[in-house]
Structures are given as C-alpha cells and as structure tokens.
Amino acid sequence: MSPAYPFPDKAGIEPSLKDLLEDQTMGALLAYDRISVADVLKVVADWREAHCLNNLSLSSAA
C-alpha cells in the first residue's frame, strides 16, 4: 500500500484499485455486503470491455 493512503498529501491522488482491494477495511465492507474481490474485478472488467475505445471494431472507428 502506498504511504500516502488513505489521506494523500496532494489533492487528486487516489489509491490504486489494487490498494483499495487489499485494504482490510474495504475487505470487511465487501464481506458485510457479501461481495467478493472477484465480483468487483468482474464489474471493472465488464465496464472496461463496454466502454474502452480500444475495443471498438475498425469499421466503427472509420
């Protein structure tokens, strides 16, 4: 975990998703809501697949 987490000394610097998912408090919150880290990673992967430009076909980019 980065030394600035959870309160960075510069505005606009957030912890990485990896740091958040390794955090014990986040783990407790996920467990309370019956959500696994794998569930979170699946949602992120699905969002990236649906929204990232590098997944556009060449025909739609022309």
Z-matrix of the N, CA and C atoms (Angstrom, degrees):
N
C 1 1.438
C 2 1.521 1 108.23
N 3 1.327 2 115.56 1 142.81
C 4 1.455 3 119.18 2 -178.33
C 5 1.522 4 110.17 3 -69.24
N 6 1.338 5 117.20 4 148.81
C 7 1.455 6 120.12 5 -177.37
C 8 1.528 7 113.55 6 -65.47
N 9 1.338 8 118.59 7 -21.39
C 10 1.460 9 120.98 8 -178.08
C 11 1.527 10 112.77 9 -83.65
N 12 1.311 11 117.79 10 -9.97
C 13 1.461 12 120.88 11 -177.92
C 14 1.515 13 110.27 12 -77.81
N 15 1.301 14 121.49 13 140.08
C 16 1.448 15 129.05 14 4.10
C 17 1.526 16 114.31 15 -92.60
N 18 1.304 17 119.41 16 -2.31
C 19 1.456 18 121.17 17 -177.97
C 20 1.527 19 109.69 18 -120.02
N 21 1.328 20 117.11 19 91.06
C 22 1.458 21 119.32 20 -178.33
C 23 1.517 22 111.51 21 -64.66
N 24 1.318 23 115.74 22 150.05
C 25 1.453 24 119.84 23 -179.29
C 26 1.525 25 112.09 24 -83.72
N 27 1.343 26 117.68 25 -4.28
C 28 1.460 27 122.06 26 176.39
C 29 1.531 28 108.19 27 -126.61
N 30 1.314 29 114.76 28 138.72
C 31 1.467 30 119.35 29 178.91
C 32 1.521 31 110.37 30 -66.23
N 33 1.321 32 115.98 31 147.42
C 34 1.447 33 121.01 32 175.43
C 35 1.514 34 114.86 33 84.75
N 36 1.310 35 118.20 34 4.79
C 37 1.462 36 120.94 35 178.67
C 38 1.525 37 107.80 36 -107.73
N 39 1.318 38 114.88 37 113.90
C 40 1.450 39 120.05 38 -179.14
C 41 1.524 40 109.43 39 -109.46
N 42 1.326 41 116.69 40 155.32
C 43 1.461 42 119.06 41 175.96
C 44 1.521 43 109.82 42 -66.39
N 45 1.309 44 116.06 43 154.50
C 46 1.457 45 120.18 44 177.93
C 47 1.527 46 109.63 45 -70.60
N 48 1.321 47 115.60 46 161.48
C 49 1.463 48 120.10 47 176.27
C 50 1.526 49 110.02 48 -59.51
N 51 1.326 50 115.91 49 -39.09
C 52 1.466 51 120.57 50 178.06
C 53 1.526 52 110.36 51 -58.91
N 54 1.343 53 116.99 52 -46.28
C 55 1.465 54 120.43 53 178.80
C 56 1.521 55 111.44 54 -62.31
N 57 1.321 56 116.60 55 -42.64
C 58 1.466 57 119.87 56 179.37
C 59 1.525 58 111.66 57 -62.07
N 60 1.327 59 116.30 58 -44.17
C 61 1.460 60 119.84 59 -176.74
C 62 1.527 61 113.07 60 -73.31
N 63 1.330 62 117.09 61 -18.02
C 64 1.463 63 120.90 62 175.96
C 65 1.530 64 112.32 63 -90.75
N 66 1.318 65 117.25 64 -8.66
C 67 1.463 66 122.28 65 -177.95
C 68 1.527 67 110.63 66 -71.19
N 69 1.329 68 117.13 67 134.59
C 70 1.468 69 121.72 68 -177.20
C 71 1.525 70 112.34 69 -64.99
N 72 1.319 71 117.03 70 -37.58
C 73 1.462 72 119.89 71 179.32
C 74 1.525 73 110.47 72 -66.73
N 75 1.324 74 116.26 73 -43.53
C 76 1.467 75 120.06 74 177.22
C 77 1.531 76 109.84 75 -61.67
N 78 1.327 77 117.02 76 -41.16
C 79 1.459 78 120.99 77 177.67
C 80 1.516 79 111.81 78 -59.36
N 81 1.331 80 116.21 79 -41.19
C 82 1.465 81 120.37 80 178.69
C 83 1.527 82 111.17 81 -65.97
N 84 1.331 83 116.65 82 -40.53
C 85 1.462 84 120.22 83 178.61
C 86 1.525 85 111.21 84 -65.62
N 87 1.320 86 116.35 85 -43.25
C 88 1.463 87 119.68 86 177.58
C 89 1.528 88 110.54 87 -61.52
N 90 1.326 89 116.60 88 -45.67
C 91 1.465 90 120.56 89 -179.48
C 92 1.529 91 110.84 90 -62.12
N 93 1.326 92 116.91 91 -40.50
C 94 1.466 93 120.90 92 178.74
C 95 1.531 94 110.51 93 -59.29
N 96 1.332 95 115.89 94 -38.62
C 97 1.463 96 121.30 95 -179.63
C 98 1.530 97 112.85 96 -88.58
N 99 1.327 98 115.55 97 5.71
C 100 1.476 99 122.24 98 -179.71
C 101 1.528 100 111.70 99 57.43
N 102 1.330 101 114.48 100 43.51
C 103 1.464 102 122.52 101 177.20
C 104 1.521 103 107.56 102 -118.40
N 105 1.319 104 116.42 103 135.54
C 106 1.464 105 119.96 104 178.94
C 107 1.531 106 110.00 105 -99.41
N 108 1.306 107 115.03 106 163.92
C 109 1.467 108 120.53 107 174.39
C 110 1.525 109 109.03 108 -59.89
N 111 1.320 110 117.09 109 -38.21
C 112 1.461 111 120.99 110 178.06
C 113 1.532 112 110.78 111 -60.80
N 114 1.340 113 117.53 112 -37.74
C 115 1.466 114 121.04 113 176.54
C 116 1.526 115 110.86 114 -61.04
N 117 1.315 116 116.32 115 -45.58
C 118 1.470 117 121.30 116 179.92
C 119 1.523 118 110.09 117 -62.84
N 120 1.315 119 116.96 118 -46.55
C 121 1.463 120 120.68 119 -179.44
C 122 1.529 121 111.44 120 -63.10
N 123 1.323 122 117.70 121 -34.65
C 124 1.465 123 121.49 122 177.69
C 125 1.521 124 110.58 123 -65.99
N 126 1.319 125 117.03 124 -43.55
C 127 1.468 126 120.83 125 178.37
C 128 1.526 127 110.27 126 -62.06
N 129 1.323 128 117.35 127 -43.34
C 130 1.467 129 121.29 128 178.72
C 131 1.527 130 110.15 129 -62.93
N 132 1.324 131 117.57 130 -45.00
C 133 1.468 132 121.38 131 179.61
C 134 1.527 133 110.86 132 -63.03
N 135 1.328 134 117.13 133 -42.77
C 136 1.462 135 120.73 134 178.81
C 137 1.526 136 110.93 135 -63.24
N 138 1.339 137 117.15 136 -41.59
C 139 1.461 138 120.98 137 179.08
C 140 1.523 139 110.25 138 -63.81
N 141 1.323 140 115.99 139 -45.83
C 142 1.463 141 119.32 140 179.59
C 143 1.524 142 111.47 141 -60.39
N 144 1.330 143 116.34 142 -41.69
C 145 1.460 144 120.76 143 179.67
C 146 1.528 145 110.62 144 -62.37
N 147 1.321 146 116.50 145 -38.91
C 148 1.458 147 120.65 146 -177.28
C 149 1.528 148 113.37 147 -79.73
N 150 1.337 149 118.12 148 -25.68
C 151 1.458 150 119.77 149 -170.02
C 152 1.530 151 116.70 150 -118.82
N 153 1.277 152 119.13 151 -14.11
C 154 1.462 153 119.75 152 -175.80
C 155 1.527 154 110.75 153 -80.92
N 156 1.306 155 115.47 154 137.23
C 157 1.459 156 121.68 155 -176.19
C 158 1.517 157 113.29 156 -63.21
N 159 1.316 158 118.01 157 -30.17
C 160 1.463 159 119.78 158 -176.66
C 161 1.525 160 111.98 159 -69.00
N 162 1.325 161 118.15 160 -4.94
C 163 1.461 162 120.96 161 177.83
C 164 1.528 163 112.61 162 -97.75
N 165 1.326 164 117.09 163 2.26
C 166 1.460 165 120.03 164 177.95
C 167 1.525 166 109.56 165 -73.45
N 168 1.292 167 115.50 166 144.98
C 169 1.459 168 118.94 167 176.09
C 170 1.521 169 109.23 168 -74.78
N 171 1.314 170 116.98 169 159.69
C 172 1.466 171 120.79 170 -179.83
C 173 1.526 172 110.96 171 -63.53
N 174 1.316 173 118.16 172 -34.52
C 175 1.463 174 120.09 173 -178.65
C 176 1.517 175 112.06 174 -66.07
N 177 1.320 176 118.01 175 -34.60
C 178 1.463 177 120.18 176 -179.79
C 179 1.521 178 111.41 177 -79.81
N 180 1.333 179 117.49 178 -19.41
C 181 1.456 180 120.75 179 -179.97
C 182 1.526 181 111.37 180 -84.80
N 183 1.328 182 118.16 181 -14.36
C 184 1.473 183 121.58 182 -177.14
C 185 1.498 184 112.20 183 -81.17
